[in-house]
Structures are given as structure tokens and as C-alpha cells.
Amino acid sequence: MELREIDTTDEAQLRSWWEVGAAASAERPGDPWPAWEPNRVALATPSPERDQTLICVWDGDEAVGATMYLLPVNDNPHVAFADVFVRPERRREGVGRRLVADVEERTRSAGRNTILIETTTAPGQEGAGSRFGAALGYAVANREEIKSVDLTEAQRWWPELQAEVDAHLGGYRIVTWDTVAPDEHVADFGRLLSGFLSQIPLGDMALADSEWTVDRLRTAERRMLELRRFMLTAAAVAPDGTLAGCSDVRVDEAAPGSADVGITLVTEEHRGRRLGLAMKLATHRMLLDAYPACQRATTSNAAVNQHMGAVNERLGYRVVEDLLELQKVLEV
């Protein structure tokens, strides 16, 4: 077997990498692996936020294992992120160990010392991925609950929820936009994003906040528009005119049947006013207005974040699996 990097401009190679991930994800509930068409475009388009390397283990002409290896370039310069996939029928042959060893070698060569790898499992369970990680020195640093909602069913409850949030908004109001933040809010939106990680439960993950300048935001927006991936955003405007929170839901034009919630944040001094629920209702309404055929949305929140868990449950989200963040600090 041979390990080598994928040329993302070679569609045949890229498809082989994508098929390994699809095969490894087929046993998960729902349809968690991104569709080929939006993935084909996104994986071949450089990102200003991260350096990306795709790797496959080949057995002859067959790709049997794959890695997505990411190095953030604007923040957390000590961290590397990786996703590791092995075809189910080729597990327990050392493919995963070889891929993880390659990840660790790349991370040391990049002068970094912390690796985060995600794995999923049945709700509340340990799972094969975490046992595999533990054998290689990776500890569970955080546990999130992945949740899904049937939008056709859920929208029946929205009028009642909307009446509730309207009764609690007081001097706050909700504004919305599609991907591109309005000029009057873009700097404040960057302030919210810059403090996001310090406002949410991270468990033991060694991650720090970053700085989202207007230029950085505008660059990210242009890339999303180029990829035809749209971020439908709602923000809560406080009585003093500043943004008290934000939430978004993301959808690919090439695969509009499902969507993913990005972030939801209400800063600490503005909590307790149903703002999270108000913003999520706004983004989900935007989603169905723009993409009426969208059937399902997926989100996640830390298992210990009971408040956000309750908001998601009221919107109809139900836990389908757990997401475990496996972390290892290398000796360098």
C-alpha cells in the first residue's frame, strides 16, 4: 500500500478521495457526507482560512483510506485539524494507523504541537473511533450532540414560537442578510465572531479566539459566493444599536435538499431574552423561503450546553449521534 497526496485539480483522484469518505460515512444516520458536486468545487478551491492537504492510502488502484489535513492560517498556529476515513471492509489492516502517523509527522514538520481529529458515535456511547484514538494517545477533549430536524414537520410549531419570542424581544430587533453582511453591521459582526470560542463550551480543546476584521469577513463572503454556498444570517440588534448575537444556516446551491447550522451566539450580557430562539426562527424561515424543497437541517452543540440544547429541541431538533473531538498534544 502507498500513501500519497491528492492533486485536487485531478477530478479522478479527487473523486477517489471523496468515495472513501462516502463509504466510511455510509453507516452513519441520515446523509452526513457532503454531496459530490459541491464538494468537488469546494475541495479544489483554495481557502484563505486554511492550508488543506488531501491524502489517500492506495492499494494498487484502489483508495482504501483518506485524510483531510487542515492548518489554520489566521489563528491557532499551534493546531492541526484532521479527518481520517477508512473503507469499512479495510479496517483493522493498519490503514488508519498509517494515516494518523502521517498526520503527526506533518504536524511536527509544520512546527505545531496539537492535533484535533473528529469522530462520531451513537448517542452517549464511546465508539470505535474514540477507542482507536485512545490507543494512539488521543483523549476525548469535547463531546457534542449532532441533531437533525425535519423542516416540513418543524414549521408547524413556528407561529407559536414566534409569538413567544415577539413577547420577549422588548427593545431588541432581529435583522437578516444573505451571506454578505450589511455595511452598518459588518464590523460589529466581526466583533461577535472574534469572541465566539470564548463564549461557548470547548471542553479541553486547546483553541483560542481569533480576530475577524472587515477585510477577512469580506474575503470569506466572496469565497462563499464563488462556491455558491450561501450563509443565511440573523443578528439581534440591542437597544443601543450594537449586535447582541448572531446565528446562521448554510446551504449549497448544488445540493439544496439539506442545510447546516453554522454558529449561534448570544453574548453573555444579553442572554435570557429568547434571542437565540428568535434568530434561529428567522434563519430557518429564510431557508425555506429561499429553498422550499429543503427537507432537513443539521446542527450540533456541546452536550453540556443545556440552554442551546433546549432551544434546538424546541425547534424540533433531535439527537442522531455524538461528535467526539479527539485531541493529542505532541512531544516536540
C-alpha positions in Angstrom: 0.0 0.0 0.0 1.2 3.5 -0.8 0.3 6.8 0.8 0.3 9.9 -1.4 -1.2 13.4 -1.6 -4.2 14.1 -3.9 -4.0 16.6 -6.7 -7.3 18.4 -6.3 -7.2 19.6 -9.9 -7.3 15.9 -11.0 -11.0 15.1 -10.8 -10.4 11.3 -10.9 -8.1 11.5 -7.9 -10.5 13.8 -6.0 -13.4 11.5 -6.7 -11.4 8.6 -5.3 -10.8 10.5 -2.1 -14.4 11.6 -1.8 -15.6 8.0 -2.3 -13.5 6.8 0.6 -15.2 9.3 2.9 -18.6 8.4 1.5 -18.0 4.7 2.2 -16.7 5.4 5.7 -19.8 7.6 6.4 -22.4 5.3 5.0 -23.1 3.6 8.3 -23.9 6.9 10.0 -27.6 8.0 10.4 -29.0 10.4 7.8 -26.9 11.6 4.9 -23.9 13.2 6.6 -21.3 13.1 3.8 -21.4 16.2 1.5 -22.7 15.6 -2.0 -20.1 15.2 -4.7 -20.9 18.3 -6.8 -20.4 21.0 -4.0 -17.5 19.0 -2.6 -15.9 18.8 -6.0 -15.9 22.5 -6.3 -15.0 23.4 -2.7 -12.1 21.0 -2.3 -10.5 22.3 -5.4 -10.8 26.0 -4.4 -8.1 27.3 -2.2 -9.3 28.9 1.1 -7.8 32.0 2.7 -8.6 30.5 6.1 -6.6 27.2 6.0 -4.0 25.2 4.2 -5.6 22.0 3.0 -4.0 18.7 2.1 -5.9 15.6 1.0 -4.2 12.3 1.3 -5.1 8.7 0.3 -3.7 5.3 1.0 -3.8 3.3 -2.2 -3.8 -0.5 -2.5 -3.0 -0.8 -6.2 -5.5 1.4 -8.0 -8.0 1.4 -5.1 -8.1 4.2 -2.5 -8.7 2.4 0.9 -8.1 5.3 3.3 -8.2 9.0 3.2 -7.3 12.1 5.3 -8.3 15.7 5.2 -5.5 17.7 6.9 -6.0 21.4 7.7 -3.8 24.0 9.1 -5.5 27.3 10.1 -3.5 30.3 8.9 -5.2 33.2 10.6 -5.5 31.8 14.2 -4.4 29.0 16.5 -1.0 28.5 14.9 -0.3 25.6 17.2 -3.2 23.4 16.0 -3.7 21.0 13.1 -7.1 19.5 12.3 -7.6 16.2 10.6 -10.4 13.9 9.5 -9.4 10.2 8.9 -11.5 7.7 6.9 -11.0 4.1 6.2 -13.3 1.9 4.0 -15.3 -0.3 6.3 -14.1 -3.5 4.6 -10.4 -2.4 5.0 -10.4 -1.6 8.7 -8.1 -3.4 11.1 -5.4 -3.6 8.4 -3.3 -0.7 9.8 -4.6 1.8 7.3 -5.9 4.2 10.0 -2.7 4.0 12.0 -0.7 4.8 8.9 -2.8 7.9 8.2 -2.6 9.1 11.8 1.2 8.6 11.8 1.3 10.7 8.7 -0.8 13.4 10.3 1.5 13.6 13.3 4.6 13.7 11.1 3.1 16.6 9.1 2.2 18.4 12.2 5.7 18.2 13.7 7.1 19.4 10.3 4.8 22.4 10.4 6.1 23.3 13.9 2.7 22.6 15.6 2.0 20.5 18.6 -1.7 19.9 18.9 -3.9 17.7 16.7 -7.7 17.6 16.8 -9.5 14.7 15.0 -13.3 14.3 14.9 -15.1 11.0 15.2 -18.8 10.2 15.6 -20.6 7.6 17.6 -24.1 6.6 18.7 -25.5 9.0 21.3 -23.9 8.6 24.7 -21.6 5.8 23.5 -17.8 5.6 23.4 -17.5 4.2 19.9 -14.8 2.5 17.8 -13.3 5.9 16.8 -12.6 7.0 20.3 -11.2 3.6 21.3 -8.9 3.7 18.2 -7.8 7.3 19.2 -7.2 6.3 22.8 -4.9 3.6 21.6 -2.8 6.2 19.8 -2.8 8.7 22.6 -5.8 10.8 21.7 -8.2 11.9 24.5 -11.8 13.0 24.2 -11.5 16.8 24.6 -15.1 17.6 23.9 -18.4 15.9 23.2 -21.1 17.5 21.0 -24.5 16.2 20.1 -25.3 16.2 16.4 -29.0 17.0 15.8 -31.3 16.9 12.9 -34.7 18.4 12.2 -37.4 17.6 9.6 -38.3 21.0 8.3 -41.7 20.0 7.0 -42.8 18.9 10.4 -41.0 21.6 12.4 -42.5 24.6 10.7 -45.9 23.8 12.1 -44.6 25.0 15.5 -43.0 28.2 14.3 -46.0 30.5 14.7 -46.4 29.6 18.4 -42.6 30.0 19.0 -42.6 33.3 17.0 -45.4 34.7 19.2 -43.3 33.8 22.3 -40.1 35.5 21.1 -42.0 38.6 20.0 -43.3 38.9 23.5 -39.8 38.9 25.0 -37.8 41.0 22.5 -38.5 44.3 24.2 -36.2 46.9 22.7 -34.3 44.3 20.7 -34.9 43.6 17.0 -33.8 40.9 14.5 -32.1 41.8 11.2 -31.2 39.3 8.5 -28.9 39.0 5.4 -27.9 36.5 2.8 -24.1 35.8 3.0 -23.0 39.4 2.7 -23.2 41.4 6.0 -24.6 44.9 5.6 -22.0 47.7 5.8 -23.6 49.1 9.0 -23.2 45.8 10.8 -20.1 44.2 9.3 -17.6 45.5 11.9 -19.9 44.5 14.8 -20.4 41.1 13.2 -16.7 40.6 13.2 -16.6 41.5 16.9 -19.0 38.7 17.6 -17.1 36.2 15.6 -13.8 37.2 17.1 -15.1 36.3 20.6 -17.1 33.2 19.6 -14.8 30.5 21.0 -14.6 32.1 24.4 -18.4 32.2 24.6 -19.1 28.5 24.0 -18.2 25.3 25.9 -14.9 23.9 24.5 -14.2 21.2 27.0 -10.4 20.6 27.0 -9.8 21.7 23.4 -6.8 24.0 23.1 -8.4 26.6 20.9 -8.3 30.4 21.3 -10.3 33.3 19.8 -9.2 34.9 16.6 -9.7 38.4 15.0 -12.3 38.8 12.3 -11.5 42.1 10.6 -13.8 43.6 8.0 -11.3 42.6 5.3 -11.2 39.0 6.5 -15.0 38.8 6.6 -15.4 40.3 3.1 -12.8 37.8 1.7 -14.7 34.9 3.3 -18.0 36.2 1.9 -16.6 36.4 -1.6 -15.4 32.8 -1.4 -18.8 31.6 -0.3 -20.4 33.4 -3.2 -17.9 31.9 -5.6 -18.7 28.4 -4.3 -22.4 29.1 -4.5 -22.7 28.3 -0.8 -24.9 30.7 1.0 -25.0 31.7 4.6 -28.4 32.9 5.7 -27.7 35.0 8.8 -29.8 36.6 11.5 -28.5 39.0 14.1 -30.0 40.5 17.3 -29.7 44.3 17.5 -29.6 45.6 21.1 -31.4 48.8 22.1 -28.1 50.7 21.8 -27.6 49.6 18.2 -24.9 47.0 18.8 -25.2 43.4 17.8 -26.1 41.1 20.8 -25.9 37.8 18.9 -25.9 36.1 15.6 -27.0 32.8 14.0 -26.7 31.3 10.5 -27.7 28.4 8.4 -25.7 27.3 5.3 -26.9 25.7 2.1 -25.2 24.7 -1.1 -27.0 25.7 -4.3 -25.9 22.4 -5.9 -27.5 20.4 -3.0 -30.4 22.4 -1.6 -32.2 19.5 -0.1 -30.3 19.8 3.2 -28.7 22.6 5.2 -26.3 23.0 8.1 -26.5 25.4 11.0 -23.2 27.2 11.4 -22.9 29.1 14.7 -25.4 30.6 17.1 -24.1 33.1 19.7 -25.7 35.4 22.2 -23.2 37.4 24.2 -23.4 36.8 28.0 -24.9 40.2 28.9 -27.8 39.8 26.5 -28.9 36.3 27.4 -32.3 35.3 28.8 -34.4 37.2 26.3 -35.2 34.4 23.8 -32.7 35.9 21.3 -31.2 32.6 20.3 -34.6 31.2 19.5 -35.6 34.4 17.7 -32.5 34.3 15.5 -32.9 30.6 14.7 -36.5 31.0 13.7 -35.5 33.9 11.4 -32.8 31.8 9.6 -35.0 28.8 9.3 -37.7 30.9 7.7 -35.2 32.4 5.3 -34.0 28.9 4.4 -37.5 27.7 3.4 -38.4 30.9 1.7 -35.2 30.6 -0.5 -35.1 26.8 -0.8 -38.7 25.5 -0.3 -37.5 22.0 -1.3 -35.1 21.8 1.7 -36.2 18.9 3.8 -33.6 18.7 6.6 -31.2 20.8 8.7 -28.4 19.6 10.9 -26.8 21.3 13.9 -24.6 20.5 16.9 -24.0 21.8 20.3 -21.8 20.8 23.2 -23.5 18.2 25.3 -23.1 20.4 28.4 -24.7 23.4 26.7 -28.1 22.7 28.1 -29.6 26.1 27.1 -28.7 25.8 23.4 -29.8 22.2 23.6 -33.2 23.3 24.8 -33.5 25.9 22.1 -32.7 23.3 19.4 -35.2 20.8 20.9 -38.0 23.4 20.8 -37.2 23.9 17.1 -37.7 20.2 16.6 -34.1 19.0 16.5 -33.4 15.5 17.8 -30.0 13.9 18.6 -28.9 11.5 16.0 -25.3 10.9 17.0 -22.5 12.3 19.1 -19.4 14.1 17.8 -16.2 13.5 19.8 -13.3 15.9 19.5 -10.1 13.8 20.0 -7.0 15.8 20.9 -3.4 14.9 21.2 -0.5 17.2 22.3 2.7 16.0 20.6 6.1 15.9 22.2 8.2 18.2 20.0 
